[in-house]
Amino acid sequence: MENTAYTPNPPAGQPAPGQGAPGPGFGGPGFGAPGPGKPTNPEAGKGLAITALVIGIVSLLLCWVPFVNNLVFVLGLIGLGFAIPALVIAVKNRSRAKGMSIAALILVVLSLVGVLATQAYYGRVLDDVAESIEDGADGVVDTSDEEQEAAATDALAIGTAATVGDYSVTVTGVNTNAVDAIMAANEYNEAPAGQYVLVDLAVEYSGDSEGNPWIDLSTKFIGSDARQYDSTTCMATLPNPAYNVPTLEKGGAGTFQICMDVPAEALSDAKIFVQPTFTLSDNDRAYWKAQ
């Protein structure tokens, strides 16, 4: 007869002897699916997020650079292609890369907005420059109200010196009826469309390198018609042209003449101003009365 041990039946709800209670690994929340708020893959999307973040930083730094920002716009679109999938993956997997993805997306969007804004600004600037060049192609431009007020307020008497850039400049004379003098200077000079104005200047160079006043200085005539006339309106050969002045060292001085062709009706209450040729500010100029 087979000898078998007696195993009593366990009470209701209790495990049989030798068997443990079911652990959390069997059907419990600790086995298989993660609990609430826990990442399924904490590194998901991290590579895409880092790439998008680098692209966003570079794009934002370069979005204001002319010409380069054309390429930055394309770079920004590529950054979007990395940032959006990175964010989607991070959210789906509750990854730690979510914050980085959001930051990258913001930077990329800001760079694209910056490109569009700077392109619009540079476009307006180029339009203004083109308009100014077109308006001044004949050597005549309009005088703004601010320039007219400055000319009326700050105009010096003929013979008074003023500092203009690296020069001490003096308008020593203004001949508003210089037709005879200019026609006599060269037999090939043509008669003016209006009336020749001849401006005599004396300069002394105070810079530390070398000075060429015919390059460094620009002289213009402001007529009573609120227009400015420069030397390109007069193509005549002058008795003492500016290019005859040699290159000046510090302390060197010279005299020369500038000519403009001005309508006769614009000669009354006129002004002369001299400014550095390469300047962006009207504050660098000096004014003189023409009579």
ZADO-1210 file (C-alpha; in nm, 4 decimals, padded with zeros to 6 digits):
<atoms>
<atom x="00.0000" y="00.0000" z="00.0000" code="MET" pos="1"/>
<atom x="00.1324" y="00.3404" z="-00.0993" code="GLU" pos="2"/>
<atom x="00.2033" y="00.5669" z="00.1930" code="ASN" pos="3"/>
<atom x="00.0728" y="00.9176" z="00.1230" code="THR" pos="4"/>
<atom x="00.0774" y="01.2168" z="00.3562" code="ALA" pos="5"/>
<atom x="-00.2446" y="01.3723" z="00.4505" code="TYR" pos="6"/>
<atom x="-00.2795" y="01.7270" z="00.3329" code="THR" pos="7"/>
<atom x="-00.5669" y="01.9097" z="00.4875" code="PRO" pos="8"/>
<atom x="-00.7654" y="02.1443" z="00.2751" code="ASN" pos="9"/>
<atom x="-00.6712" y="02.5068" z="00.3499" code="PRO" pos="10"/>
<atom x="-00.9285" y="02.7467" z="00.4865" code="PRO" pos="11"/>
<atom x="-01.1167" y="02.9459" z="00.2359" code="ALA" pos="12"/>
<atom x="-00.9097" y="03.2321" z="00.0955" code="GLY" pos="13"/>
<atom x="-00.5761" y="03.0924" z="00.2170" code="GLN" pos="14"/>
<atom x="-00.3050" y="02.9501" z="-00.0136" code="PRO" pos="15"/>
<atom x="-00.2287" y="02.5832" z="-00.0021" code="ALA" pos="16"/>
<atom x="00.0773" y="02.4786" z="00.1965" code="PRO" pos="17"/>
<atom x="00.3954" y="02.5376" z="00.0013" code="GLY" pos="18"/>
<atom x="00.2401" y="02.8056" z="-00.2107" code="GLN" pos="19"/>
<atom x="00.3006" y="03.1759" z="-00.1598" code="GLY" pos="20"/>
<atom x="00.0605" y="03.4560" z="-00.2105" code="ALA" pos="21"/>
<atom x="00.0508" y="03.5909" z="-00.5623" code="PRO" pos="22"/>
<atom x="00.3145" y="03.8635" z="-00.5940" code="GLY" pos="23"/>
<atom x="00.2945" y="04.1907" z="-00.7743" code="PRO" pos="24"/>
<atom x="00.4635" y="04.0401" z="-01.0780" code="GLY" pos="25"/>
<atom x="00.1554" y="03.8451" z="-01.1729" code="PHE" pos="26"/>
<atom x="-00.1098" y="04.0708" z="-01.3031" code="GLY" pos="27"/>
<atom x="-00.0188" y="04.3478" z="-01.0574" code="GLY" pos="28"/>
<atom x="00.0846" y="04.6992" z="-01.1457" code="PRO" pos="29"/>
<atom x="00.4523" y="04.6207" z="-01.0917" code="GLY" pos="30"/>
<atom x="00.4654" y="04.3769" z="-01.3825" code="PHE" pos="31"/>
<atom x="00.4302" y="04.4667" z="-01.7521" code="GLY" pos="32"/>
<atom x="00.2723" y="04.8148" z="-01.7863" code="ALA" pos="33"/>
<atom x="00.4278" y="05.1008" z="-01.5818" code="PRO" pos="34"/>
<atom x="00.2410" y="05.2780" z="-01.3111" code="GLY" pos="35"/>
<atom x="00.0866" y="05.6229" z="-01.3632" code="PRO" pos="36"/>
<atom x="00.3398" y="05.9001" z="-01.4363" code="GLY" pos="37"/>
<atom x="00.6356" y="05.6697" z="-01.4846" code="LYS" pos="38"/>
<atom x="00.8247" y="05.6953" z="-01.8196" code="PRO" pos="39"/>
<atom x="00.8122" y="05.3973" z="-02.0476" code="THR" pos="40"/>
<atom x="01.1409" y="05.5099" z="-02.2057" code="ASN" pos="41"/>
<atom x="01.3057" y="05.8076" z="-02.0312" code="PRO" pos="42"/>
<atom x="01.5539" y="05.8589" z="-02.3165" code="GLU" pos="43"/>
<atom x="01.3005" y="05.8504" z="-02.6013" code="ALA" pos="44"/>
<atom x="01.3458" y="06.1403" z="-02.8463" code="GLY" pos="45"/>
<atom x="01.6546" y="06.2744" z="-02.6713" code="LYS" pos="46"/>
<atom x="01.8757" y="06.2591" z="-02.9809" code="GLY" pos="47"/>
<atom x="01.6203" y="06.4410" z="-03.1937" code="LEU" pos="48"/>
<atom x="01.5712" y="06.7018" z="-02.9201" code="ALA" pos="49"/>
<atom x="01.9449" y="06.7708" z="-02.8871" code="ILE" pos="50"/>
<atom x="01.9812" y="06.8068" z="-03.2644" code="THR" pos="51"/>
<atom x="01.6835" y="07.0433" z="-03.2818" code="ALA" pos="52"/>
<atom x="01.8182" y="07.2449" z="-02.9875" code="LEU" pos="53"/>
<atom x="02.1584" y="07.2937" z="-03.1525" code="VAL" pos="54"/>
<atom x="01.9943" y="07.3952" z="-03.4795" code="ILE" pos="55"/>
<atom x="01.7671" y="07.6369" z="-03.2924" code="GLY" pos="56"/>
<atom x="02.0564" y="07.8072" z="-03.1127" code="ILE" pos="57"/>
<atom x="02.2639" y="07.8449" z="-03.4300" code="VAL" pos="58"/>
<atom x="01.9642" y="07.9698" z="-03.6280" code="SER" pos="59"/>
<atom x="01.8731" y="08.2280" z="-03.3643" code="LEU" pos="60"/>
<atom x="02.2293" y="08.3612" z="-03.3522" code="LEU" pos="61"/>
<atom x="02.2538" y="08.3996" z="-03.7309" code="LEU" pos="62"/>
<atom x="01.8992" y="08.5015" z="-03.8230" code="CYS" pos="63"/>
<atom x="01.9893" y="08.8744" z="-03.8344" code="TRP" pos="64"/>
<atom x="02.2982" y="08.8422" z="-04.0576" code="VAL" pos="65"/>
<atom x="02.2300" y="08.9704" z="-04.4130" code="PRO" pos="66"/>
<atom x="02.2388" y="08.7072" z="-04.6892" code="PHE" pos="67"/>
<atom x="02.3320" y="08.4362" z="-04.4364" code="VAL" pos="68"/>
<atom x="01.9778" y="08.4466" z="-04.2991" code="ASN" pos="69"/>
<atom x="01.8508" y="08.3089" z="-04.6300" code="ASN" pos="70"/>
<atom x="02.0250" y="07.9843" z="-04.5396" code="LEU" pos="71"/>
<atom x="01.9136" y="08.0191" z="-04.1787" code="VAL" pos="72"/>
<atom x="01.5506" y="08.0028" z="-04.2877" code="PHE" pos="73"/>
<atom x="01.6158" y="07.6646" z="-04.4500" code="VAL" pos="74"/>
<atom x="01.8093" y="07.5569" z="-04.1410" code="LEU" pos="75"/>
<atom x="01.5151" y="07.6592" z="-03.9253" code="GLY" pos="76"/>
<atom x="01.2773" y="07.4461" z="-04.1303" code="LEU" pos="77"/>
<atom x="01.5127" y="07.1516" z="-04.0807" code="ILE" pos="78"/>
<atom x="01.5107" y="07.2282" z="-03.7093" code="GLY" pos="79"/>
<atom x="01.1319" y="07.2065" z="-03.7104" code="LEU" pos="80"/>
<atom x="01.1658" y="06.8661" z="-03.8733" code="GLY" pos="81"/>
<atom x="01.3626" y="06.7499" z="-03.5691" code="PHE" pos="82"/>
<atom x="01.1859" y="06.9417" z="-03.2923" code="ALA" pos="83"/>
<atom x="00.8276" y="06.8388" z="-03.3688" code="ILE" pos="84"/>
<atom x="00.8932" y="06.4615" z="-03.3858" code="PRO" pos="85"/>
<atom x="01.1117" y="06.4880" z="-03.0754" code="ALA" pos="86"/>
<atom x="00.8263" y="06.6504" z="-02.8839" code="LEU" pos="87"/>
<atom x="00.5710" y="06.3970" z="-03.0045" code="VAL" pos="88"/>
<atom x="00.7940" y="06.1033" z="-02.9083" code="ILE" pos="89"/>
<atom x="00.8775" y="06.2574" z="-02.5702" code="ALA" pos="90"/>
<atom x="00.5116" y="06.3175" z="-02.4843" code="VAL" pos="91"/>
<atom x="00.4048" y="05.9702" z="-02.5988" code="LYS" pos="92"/>
<atom x="00.6747" y="05.8005" z="-02.3936" code="ASN" pos="93"/>
<atom x="00.6677" y="06.0475" z="-02.1025" code="ARG" pos="94"/>
<atom x="01.0380" y="06.1031" z="-02.1678" code="SER" pos="95"/>
<atom x="01.2664" y="06.3479" z="-01.9913" code="ARG" pos="96"/>
<atom x="01.3421" y="06.4960" z="-02.3370" code="ALA" pos="97"/>
<atom x="01.0066" y="06.6764" z="-02.3373" code="LYS" pos="98"/>
<atom x="01.1435" y="07.0016" z="-02.1908" code="GLY" pos="99"/>
<atom x="01.4399" y="07.0016" z="-02.4266" code="MET" pos="100"/>
<atom x="01.2087" y="06.9429" z="-02.7228" code="SER" pos="101"/>
<atom x="00.9875" y="07.2360" z="-02.6245" code="ILE" pos="102"/>
<atom x="01.2904" y="07.4642" z="-02.5836" code="ALA" pos="103"/>
<atom x="01.4237" y="07.3577" z="-02.9229" code="ALA" pos="104"/>
<atom x="01.0864" y="07.4198" z="-03.0876" code="LEU" pos="105"/>
<atom x="01.0657" y="07.7706" z="-02.9368" code="ILE" pos="106"/>
<atom x="01.4187" y="07.8600" z="-03.0518" code="LEU" pos="107"/>
<atom x="01.3553" y="07.7356" z="-03.4050" code="VAL" pos="108"/>
<atom x="01.0276" y="07.9271" z="-03.4327" code="VAL" pos="109"/>
<atom x="01.1951" y="08.2448" z="-03.2993" code="LEU" pos="110"/>
<atom x="01.4743" y="08.2097" z="-03.5554" code="SER" pos="111"/>
<atom x="01.2220" y="08.1793" z="-03.8391" code="LEU" pos="112"/>
<atom x="01.0356" y="08.4862" z="-03.7152" code="VAL" pos="113"/>
<atom x="01.3705" y="08.6678" z="-03.6854" code="GLY" pos="114"/>
<atom x="01.4605" y="08.5834" z="-04.0440" code="VAL" pos="115"/>
<atom x="01.1288" y="08.7163" z="-04.1744" code="LEU" pos="116"/>
<atom x="01.1565" y="09.0337" z="-03.9639" code="ALA" pos="117"/>
<atom x="01.5155" y="09.1112" z="-04.0634" code="THR" pos="118"/>
<atom x="01.4463" y="09.0367" z="-04.4290" code="GLN" pos="119"/>
<atom x="01.1604" y="09.2857" z="-04.4212" code="ALA" pos="120"/>
<atom x="01.3840" y="09.5459" z="-04.2532" code="TYR" pos="121"/>
<atom x="01.6745" y="09.4977" z="-04.4922" code="TYR" pos="122"/>
<atom x="01.4314" y="09.5127" z="-04.7833" code="GLY" pos="123"/>
<atom x="01.3089" y="09.8544" z="-04.6703" code="ARG" pos="124"/>
<atom x="01.6667" y="09.9755" z="-04.6242" code="VAL" pos="125"/>
<atom x="01.7665" y="09.8609" z="-04.9735" code="LEU" pos="126"/>
<atom x="01.4572" y="10.0259" z="-05.1192" code="ASP" pos="127"/>
<atom x="01.5446" y="10.3523" z="-04.9441" code="ASP" pos="128"/>
<atom x="01.9045" y="10.3364" z="-05.0682" code="VAL" pos="129"/>
<atom x="01.7938" y="10.2604" z="-05.4239" code="ALA" pos="130"/>
<atom x="01.5478" y="10.5477" z="-05.4099" code="GLU" pos="131"/>
<atom x="01.8165" y="10.7844" z="-05.2797" code="SER" pos="132"/>
<atom x="02.0579" y="10.6770" z="-05.5527" code="ILE" pos="133"/>
<atom x="01.7917" y="10.7215" z="-05.8170" code="GLU" pos="134"/>
<atom x="01.6898" y="11.0619" z="-05.6814" code="ASP" pos="135"/>
<atom x="02.0506" y="11.1791" z="-05.6613" code="GLY" pos="136"/>
<atom x="02.1648" y="11.0407" z="-05.9953" code="ALA" pos="137"/>
<atom x="02.1567" y="11.3916" z="-06.1458" code="ASP" pos="138"/>
<atom x="02.3360" y="11.5434" z="-05.8452" code="GLY" pos="139"/>
<atom x="02.0176" y="11.7005" z="-05.7053" code="VAL" pos="140"/>
<atom x="01.8219" y="11.5812" z="-05.4000" code="VAL" pos="141"/>
<atom x="01.5510" y="11.7339" z="-05.1846" code="ASP" pos="142"/>
<atom x="01.6438" y="11.8994" z="-04.8570" code="THR" pos="143"/>
<atom x="01.4532" y="11.7775" z="-04.5528" code="SER" pos="144"/>
<atom x="01.2851" y="12.0153" z="-04.3093" code="ASP" pos="145"/>
<atom x="01.5450" y="11.9259" z="-04.0453" code="GLU" pos="146"/>
<atom x="01.8302" y="12.0073" z="-04.2841" code="GLU" pos="147"/>
<atom x="01.6738" y="12.3402" z="-04.3805" code="GLN" pos="148"/>
<atom x="01.6308" y="12.4317" z="-04.0142" code="GLU" pos="149"/>
<atom x="01.9910" y="12.3354" z="-03.9346" code="ALA" pos="150"/>
<atom x="02.1192" y="12.5367" z="-04.2315" code="ALA" pos="151"/>
<atom x="01.9231" y="12.8438" z="-04.1233" code="ALA" pos="152"/>
<atom x="02.0332" y="12.8122" z="-03.7596" code="THR" pos="153"/>
<atom x="02.3943" y="12.6987" z="-03.7867" code="ASP" pos="154"/>
<atom x="02.5182" y="12.8696" z="-04.1033" code="ALA" pos="155"/>
<atom x="02.8549" y="13.0417" z="-04.0555" code="LEU" pos="156"/>
<atom x="02.9792" y="13.3559" z="-04.2236" code="ALA" pos="157"/>
<atom x="03.2139" y="13.3181" z="-04.5197" code="ILE" pos="158"/>
<atom x="03.5719" y="13.3080" z="-04.3933" code="GLY" pos="159"/>
<atom x="03.4868" y="13.1213" z="-04.0703" code="THR" pos="160"/>
<atom x="03.6606" y="12.7890" z="-04.0043" code="ALA" pos="161"/>
<atom x="03.4808" y="12.4754" z="-03.8854" code="ALA" pos="162"/>
<atom x="03.5886" y="12.1212" z="-03.8036" code="THR" pos="163"/>
<atom x="03.4663" y="11.8613" z="-04.0519" code="VAL" pos="164"/>
<atom x="03.5951" y="11.5115" z="-03.9848" code="GLY" pos="165"/>
<atom x="03.9769" y="11.5248" z="-03.9826" code="ASP" pos="166"/>
<atom x="03.9856" y="11.8700" z="-04.1419" code="TYR" pos="167"/>
<atom x="03.9590" y="12.2320" z="-04.0482" code="SER" pos="168"/>
<atom x="03.7499" y="12.3715" z="-04.3351" code="VAL" pos="169"/>
<atom x="03.6926" y="12.7313" z="-04.4339" code="THR" pos="170"/>
<atom x="03.4639" y="12.8513" z="-04.7130" code="VAL" pos="171"/>
<atom x="03.6658" y="13.1502" z="-04.8293" code="THR" pos="172"/>
<atom x="03.4352" y="13.2631" z="-05.1082" code="GLY" pos="173"/>
<atom x="03.1166" y="13.1827" z="-05.3009" code="VAL" pos="174"/>
<atom x="03.0637" y="13.3202" z="-05.6532" code="ASN" pos="175"/>
<atom x="02.6988" y="13.2646" z="-05.7440" code="THR" pos="176"/>
<atom x="02.7538" y="13.4055" z="-06.0940" code="ASN" pos="177"/>
<atom x="03.0684" y="13.2243" z="-06.2031" code="ALA" pos="178"/>
<atom x="02.9755" y="13.1595" z="-06.5669" code="VAL" pos="179"/>
<atom x="03.2418" y="13.3900" z="-06.7107" code="ASP" pos="180"/>
<atom x="03.5156" y="13.2609" z="-06.4779" code="ALA" pos="181"/>
<atom x="03.4436" y="12.8964" z="-06.5574" code="ILE" pos="182"/>
<atom x="03.3999" y="12.9478" z="-06.9308" code="MET" pos="183"/>
<atom x="03.7367" y="13.1258" z="-06.9361" code="ALA" pos="184"/>
<atom x="03.9081" y="12.8409" z="-06.7471" code="ALA" pos="185"/>
<atom x="03.8821" y="12.5991" z="-07.0398" code="ASN" pos="186"/>
<atom x="03.7684" y="12.6486" z="-07.3968" code="GLU" pos="187"/>
<atom x="03.5827" y="12.3163" z="-07.3888" code="TYR" pos="188"/>
<atom x="03.3653" y="12.4054" z="-07.0888" code="ASN" pos="189"/>
<atom x="02.9990" y="12.4153" z="-07.1831" code="GLU" pos="190"/>
<atom x="02.7450" y="12.6739" z="-07.0778" code="ALA" pos="191"/>
<atom x="02.5414" y="12.5784" z="-06.7692" code="PRO" pos="192"/>
<atom x="02.1801" y="12.4705" z="-06.7752" code="ALA" pos="193"/>
<atom x="02.1182" y="12.7234" z="-06.4994" code="GLY" pos="194"/>
<atom x="02.3985" y="12.9244" z="-06.3468" code="GLN" pos="195"/>
<atom x="02.7455" y="12.8202" z="-06.2360" code="TYR" pos="196"/>
<atom x="02.8257" y="12.8608" z="-05.8657" code="VAL" pos="197"/>
<atom x="03.1940" y="12.8489" z="-05.7706" code="LEU" pos="198"/>
<atom x="03.2879" y="12.7740" z="-05.4087" code="VAL" pos="199"/>
<atom x="03.6417" y="12.8407" z="-05.2802" code="ASP" pos="200"/>
<atom x="03.7608" y="12.6315" z="-04.9853" code="LEU" pos="201"/>
<atom x="04.0701" y="12.6156" z="-04.7685" code="ALA" pos="202"/>
<atom x="04.1450" y="12.3031" z="-04.5650" code="VAL" pos="203"/>
<atom x="04.3989" y="12.1870" z="-04.3091" code="GLU" pos="204"/>
<atom x="04.4382" y="11.8176" z="-04.2320" code="TYR" pos="205"/>
<atom x="04.4572" y="11.7106" z="-03.8654" code="SER" pos="206"/>
<atom x="04.4351" y="11.3312" z="-03.9001" code="GLY" pos="207"/>
<atom x="04.7038" y="11.0812" z="-03.8086" code="ASP" pos="208"/>
<atom x="04.7446" y="10.9094" z="-04.1466" code="SER" pos="209"/>
<atom x="04.7013" y="11.0804" z="-04.4854" code="GLU" pos="210"/>
<atom x="04.4292" y="11.3054" z="-04.6207" code="GLY" pos="211"/>
<atom x="04.2924" y="11.3633" z="-04.9689" code="ASN" pos="212"/>
<atom x="04.0292" y="11.6367" z="-04.9351" code="PRO" pos="213"/>
<atom x="03.8858" y="11.5822" z="-05.2823" code="TRP" pos="214"/>
<atom x="03.7984" y="11.2266" z="-05.1698" code="ILE" pos="215"/>
<atom x="03.7382" y="11.2822" z="-04.7985" code="ASP" pos="216"/>
<atom x="03.5074" y="11.5853" z="-04.8207" code="LEU" pos="217"/>
<atom x="03.1757" y="11.6465" z="-04.9938" code="SER" pos="218"/>
<atom x="03.0507" y="11.9986" z="-05.0638" code="THR" pos="219"/>
<atom x="02.6891" y="12.0820" z="-05.1517" code="LYS" pos="220"/>
<atom x="02.4819" y="12.3900" z="-05.2289" code="PHE" pos="221"/>
<atom x="02.1386" y="12.4264" z="-05.0647" code="ILE" pos="222"/>
<atom x="01.9210" y="12.6444" z="-05.2841" code="GLY" pos="223"/>
<atom x="01.6167" y="12.8465" z="-05.1871" code="SER" pos="224"/>
<atom x="01.4133" y="12.5814" z="-05.3704" code="ASP" pos="225"/>
<atom x="01.4883" y="12.3401" z="-05.0817" code="ALA" pos="226"/>
<atom x="01.7083" y="12.1239" z="-05.3028" code="ARG" pos="227"/>
<atom x="02.0736" y="12.0241" z="-05.2739" code="GLN" pos="228"/>
<atom x="02.3175" y="12.0499" z="-05.5662" code="TYR" pos="229"/>
<atom x="02.6537" y="11.8731" z="-05.5639" code="ASP" pos="230"/>
<atom x="02.9613" y="11.8897" z="-05.7856" code="SER" pos="231"/>
<atom x="02.8300" y="11.6250" z="-06.0273" code="THR" pos="232"/>
<atom x="02.5940" y="11.8889" z="-06.1679" code="THR" pos="233"/>
<atom x="02.8987" y="12.0725" z="-06.3027" code="CYS" pos="234"/>
<atom x="03.1343" y="11.8863" z="-06.5366" code="MET" pos="235"/>
<atom x="03.3420" y="12.1918" z="-06.6245" code="ALA" pos="236"/>
<atom x="03.7184" y="12.2173" z="-06.5759" code="THR" pos="237"/>
<atom x="03.7864" y="12.4628" z="-06.2918" code="LEU" pos="238"/>
<atom x="04.0691" y="12.7116" z="-06.2401" code="PRO" pos="239"/>
<atom x="04.1710" y="12.5344" z="-05.9158" code="ASN" pos="240"/>
<atom x="04.0123" y="12.1859" z="-05.9054" code="PRO" pos="241"/>
<atom x="04.0122" y="11.9773" z="-05.5873" code="ALA" pos="242"/>
<atom x="04.2170" y="11.6949" z="-05.7396" code="TYR" pos="243"/>
<atom x="04.5124" y="11.9335" z="-05.7717" code="ASN" pos="244"/>
<atom x="04.5532" y="11.9295" z="-05.3936" code="VAL" pos="245"/>
<atom x="04.8268" y="11.6758" z="-05.3083" code="PRO" pos="246"/>
<atom x="04.7925" y="11.4127" z="-05.0385" code="THR" pos="247"/>
<atom x="04.8221" y="11.5882" z="-04.7032" code="LEU" pos="248"/>
<atom x="05.0084" y="11.4797" z="-04.3930" code="GLU" pos="249"/>
<atom x="04.9011" y="11.5996" z="-04.0481" code="LYS" pos="250"/>
<atom x="04.9148" y="11.9788" z="-04.0473" code="GLY" pos="251"/>
<atom x="04.9150" y="11.9977" z="-04.4291" code="GLY" pos="252"/>
<atom x="04.6924" y="12.2578" z="-04.5955" code="ALA" pos="253"/>
<atom x="04.5506" y="12.3275" z="-04.9375" code="GLY" pos="254"/>
<atom x="04.2949" y="12.5311" z="-05.1315" code="THR" pos="255"/>
<atom x="04.0581" y="12.4238" z="-05.4080" code="PHE" pos="256"/>
<atom x="03.7293" y="12.5035" z="-05.5806" code="GLN" pos="257"/>
<atom x="03.3977" y="12.3229" z="-05.6215" code="ILE" pos="258"/>
<atom x="03.1427" y="12.4034" z="-05.8916" code="CYS" pos="259"/>
<atom x="02.7646" y="12.3464" z="-05.9072" code="MET" pos="260"/>
<atom x="02.5101" y="12.4145" z="-06.1824" code="ASP" pos="261"/>
<atom x="02.2146" y="12.5749" z="-06.0021" code="VAL" pos="262"/>
<atom x="01.8880" y="12.7258" z="-06.1330" code="PRO" pos="263"/>
<atom x="01.9049" y="13.1058" z="-06.1136" code="ALA" pos="264"/>
<atom x="01.5832" y="13.1229" z="-05.9107" code="GLU" pos="265"/>
<atom x="01.7390" y="12.9037" z="-05.6356" code="ALA" pos="266"/>
<atom x="02.0352" y="13.1331" z="-05.5615" code="LEU" pos="267"/>
<atom x="01.8776" y="13.3676" z="-05.3075" code="SER" pos="268"/>
<atom x="01.9309" y="13.2941" z="-04.9371" code="ASP" pos="269"/>
<atom x="02.1368" y="12.9870" z="-05.0278" code="ALA" pos="270"/>
<atom x="02.3681" y="12.7898" z="-04.8011" code="LYS" pos="271"/>
<atom x="02.6799" y="12.5770" z="-04.8467" code="ILE" pos="272"/>
<atom x="02.7618" y="12.2714" z="-04.6392" code="PHE" pos="273"/>
<atom x="03.0673" y="12.0458" z="-04.6196" code="VAL" pos="274"/>
<atom x="03.0633" y="11.6989" z="-04.4651" code="GLN" pos="275"/>
<atom x="03.2805" y="11.3869" z="-04.4689" code="PRO" pos="276"/>
<atom x="03.2125" y="11.1907" z="-04.7860" code="THR" pos="277"/>
<atom x="03.1522" y="10.8681" z="-04.5971" code="PHE" pos="278"/>
<atom x="02.9149" y="10.9584" z="-04.3147" code="THR" pos="279"/>
<atom x="02.5701" y="10.8497" z="-04.2032" code="LEU" pos="280"/>
<atom x="02.5002" y="11.1484" z="-03.9781" code="SER" pos="281"/>
<atom x="02.3979" y="11.5018" z="-04.0666" code="ASP" pos="282"/>
<atom x="02.5657" y="11.6129" z="-03.7445" code="ASN" pos="283"/>
<atom x="02.9078" y="11.5740" z="-03.9110" code="ASP" pos="284"/>
<atom x="02.8517" y="11.8626" z="-04.1516" code="ARG" pos="285"/>
<atom x="02.9186" y="12.2376" z="-04.1251" code="ALA" pos="286"/>
<atom x="02.7082" y="12.5107" z="-04.2917" code="TYR" pos="287"/>
<atom x="02.8035" y="12.8477" z="-04.4391" code="TRP" pos="288"/>
<atom x="02.5985" y="13.1293" z="-04.5831" code="LYS" pos="289"/>
<atom x="02.6441" y="13.1552" z="-04.9587" code="ALA" pos="290"/>
<atom x="02.6330" y="13.5367" z="-04.9558" code="GLN" pos="291"/>
</atoms>
